[in-house]
Amino acid sequence: MEIHLTVDASAAGERLDRYLAGAVEDLTRSAAARLLEEGRIRLNGKPLGKNYRLQGGEVLTVDLPAPEPAEALPQDIPLDIVYEDGDIIVINKPVGLVVHRAPGHPDGTLVNALLHHCAGSLSGVGGALRPGIVHRIDRDTSGLMVAAKNDFAHLSLSAQLQDHSLRRTYEAVVVGNLREDRGTVDAPIGRCPTDRKKMAVTEKNSRSAVTHYEVLRRYRGYTYIRCFLETGRTHQIRVHMAYLGHPLYGDTVYGAKKAAPDMTGQCLHAAALDLTHPRTGERMHFTCPLPEEFTRLLQKLDNLSQ
């Protein structure tokens, strides 16, 4: 939606981002800055920067994006369902599927798919934008996730995450050869001080993070490993392996800057999930096979190592 603002003479000398925050209803200064960065504020057809000083009398064109829905909506997106009952649903998430709405991904997410499949029967503990979501995995990581179909199940699964009885097992290929056959990385993770889009091992504004790993197979220049998460920080395995000097194969955020030609994103798969059923108390174990890209990579590494 486009709107036009005529700048009053009294606003002369004011910074544009500050002016916009006061002139457009419900627009914060940070939101105004984003509009400016995206070139959505124009004068005579030319985008303006946030440092532009108003002269008074200008007629500004403001291109406001459509408002985002207050809640996620159902979408008919195929799901690979490993298990389902009235309380929980276990999904094998493919590479490329975002778990919930995020910048650049307003829909087409796992949440949208779950809302359609479960006919809206999902827990509300996580809020209207993340119904049913107890834990998440990265867009370019594949594998097992459990979602809650009611608040009772959600609270139980969340408690299991806290006491580590909800056990998540990952498999990955890392660059280089790990020195030990098994080990533990106990290093806190927080926002990277120099790049806010990344996570890093840091003592500043961080949280405890523990990853256990074991070597499954060694190749020339690569190692196939299994990881057990004790905590669940954002990008935890990717950050911890990079911290050891062995980033995940295909990880262009924490490893090589050039994408791997035979892999979409990082080579990381949530291969197994263990949990206690919220209602029955039964201990449950779920597995799913490696995706085709992962399997092809292992075959390639096998051939190169012969």
N, C-alpha and C positions, 0 to 999 in steps of 0.2 A: 504494500500500500504506500502510495506517495502522498506526502503532505508538503505544503509550502509555508515557510515561515518568513515573515517580514521582520527584520531585526530593528528594534526600536533604537532611536538615537542614544538613549540612556545606556545602552549596552556597549557602546563604543569602547574599545580597549580590552574587553573581556575575552578570556580564552574560550575557544569554540566549544570544547567538551563541557566546560562548566556551564556555559550558556544553554546548551542543548538539554542538560540534565534538569534545568529549571523550566525550560520552555515546552518540553514534550511530556505529557502526562505519563507517570509511572516509568519514566526512563531514568535509570541511575547513571552516575558519571562513568562507571566502568562499562555499562552497556553502550553509552554514547561513544566511548573510546573505541569499542569494537566496531560500531557502525562506521566510524571514521577510518579505521584500519581496513575495512572491507570496501572502502570507496563509495559508501552509501550516502554521504553528505556532499552535495555539489553546489557550486556557484557558477552560473552561466555554463552548465554542462561539465565543469571541471571538478574532480574530487578535491576536497580540502583536507588538510592535516589537522591534528588536534591542537597544534601550537598556533594555528591561525588566529590572529587577533581581529576581532570584529571592528568594523568602521561605523556601523549604524546605517540602516537603510537598505542593506543587502536583502535579496529575496533568495532564501536557501531552499533547495529541494532535498527533502529527507525521505529516503527509501526505507520504510520500516518493514522488516520481515514478518511473515504471517505468524501469529501467536502460536506457540507450541501447545498441544493439548495438555490438560492438567493431569491426565492419566493415560497409561498405555492402552492401546486398542487391539482387539483380536485380529490376527491375520492368518490366512491359510498357508502356512509354511510347513513343509514336510519335517517330521521328527523321527529320529532313530530311537525308539523306545526300548530300553533294556528291561525295565520292570515298571509296573504301575499297579496301585491299589487305591483305596479310598483316602489314604493319608499321604502317600509319597509317590513321586514319579522320578525314575532314573533315566537319564538321557545320555546318549553318546553324541556329543556335540561335534559337528564337523569344523574343520579349519575354515575361517572366514566368517563364521556366524558370531555376531556380537551378542553378549548375554542380555544387556539392557541398554536403554537409550543413553547415548553419549554424544558429544559434539561431533557432527558429521554423520551421525547414525540415528536419525529421529525415529525410524521404524525398521521393520525387517529384522527384528531381533528375536532372540530365544524367548523373551517375555511375550512378545506379540504372538509367537507360535504357541506357547503354552496357554495363553488366554483363549485362543481358538480351540485347541484340542481339549482343554479341561472345561470349556464352556464357562469360563470365569471363576471356576471353583479352585481358587488359590489363596494361600494365606495373605493377610493384609499387614503382617508385622513389618515388612520392608517398605511399606508405603505404596501409593497408587502407581508409581513408575517402576517398582521392582517387586510386584506381587509374586510370592512363592520362592523368591531367590534367597537361599541360605548362604551360598558361597558362589564364587565365580571363577572362570578361567579366561585367559586372554583370547582375543578374537582369533589369533593365528595359532592357538594351541587347541588340539583336539582331545576328545575323551569324555570321561564320565563326570556327570554332575547330578546331584539330587536336588529336587525342588519339593516344597511343602504345599500340600493341597488344603491345609487348614492351619489355624494359629497353634493348635495343640501340637501338631507335628513340627511346625517351624521352631517353636520354643525348645522342644526336645532335641532337635538336630543342632540348634545353635549351642545348646549346653554341651553336646557331644563335641562340637568344634572346640569349645573352650577347654574341655578336659582331655582333648586329644584322642578320644575314643572313636571319633569319626576319622578314619584313617584313609588318607589319599596317597596313592602310589603312582609315580610318574616314571616314564622311560624317556630317555633323551640321548642324543649324540652330541658330544662336545668336541671342540677343536683341541688337538694335542693329546698327550698321554698323561693321565693323572698318575701321580707318583704312588699313591697308596691304593690298595684294592678296595678299601672302604674307609669312610671318614665322616666327620660331622663339621658343618660350617655353622658356627654360633657367632653371628655378627649382625648388629642392629641395622635396620633399613629405614630410610626416610627419603624425602625429596632431595634430588641432587642439588647441591648448593649453586652449581653453575648452569644447570639446565632444568628448569622446573617441570619439563615434560617427562623427565626420566627419574628413576629411583636410583639410590646408591647406598652403599655401606657407609654410614656416617653416625657420629655420636649426637649430632645436632637435630633436635626435633624428630627423633627416630623411635622405633619400637623394636622390641626383641624379635629376632628372627632366627630360627633353627632349622637347618636342612641336613638330613642324613643321606648318604649316598653309598652305593656299592657298584663296582665294575662288573658288567656282564660279559663284555668282550672287548679286546683291544685290537686296533687296526693300525696301519701306518698313518700316523698323524691325527688319529681320531680315537675316541673312546665311547663305547656304548654303555650307558649307565642306567641304574634305577635309583630314584630318589623318593624319600619318605618325608613328607612335610610334618613338622611338629607345630609350626605356626603357619599362617596363611597371609603373608604380606603381598602387596602388589608386586608382580614380576619377581617373586622371591627366588625361584630356582635360577632364573636368567641372571639376576643380580649376583647371587652367591657364586655361581659358576664363573662368571666374568671376574669376580673378586679373586678367585683362585688362579686366574690367568687362563681359564679354559671356557670361553664363551660357547653358547650353544651354536651348533651348525645352523646357518641361515639367519641368525639373529643380527639384523642390521642396526639395532638400537644399542646393544651392549657388546657387539662383536664387530665383524667385518662390515664396512660401509657399503659394499656391493652385495646385492642380493644373490643368493645361491641359485644357479640356473635350474636345479632339479628339486627345489623345495619352495613351497609357499609359506613364507614366514620362518619361524624357528622350529627346529626338529624337537618337538616336545609333545608328549601324549600322556593324558591321564588314563593309565591302563587298568587300574583297579581301585575299588572303593569298598570300604568296610564300615558298617554302621549297625547300630541297634535299632530295630524297628520301634518307632515311638509308641505304638499301641500294644503290640504283642510282646515286646521285650526280646524278640528273636534276634540273634546275631546274624547279619546278612553279609554276603561277600559277592561282589559284582566284578566282572571283567569285560573287556571289549578288545577286539583285535587291533593291531597297529594299522593306521591308514596306509593306503597304497604308496604314497610318496615316501613314507618312512621305510616301508618294506623294500622298495626299490633301492633306496639309499644303502640299506644294509647289504643287499645283494651286490651292489656296485663295490662297496668297500671290501666285501668278501673276495670278489674277483681280483681287485687290485692288490690284495694282501697275499694272494697265492703265489 
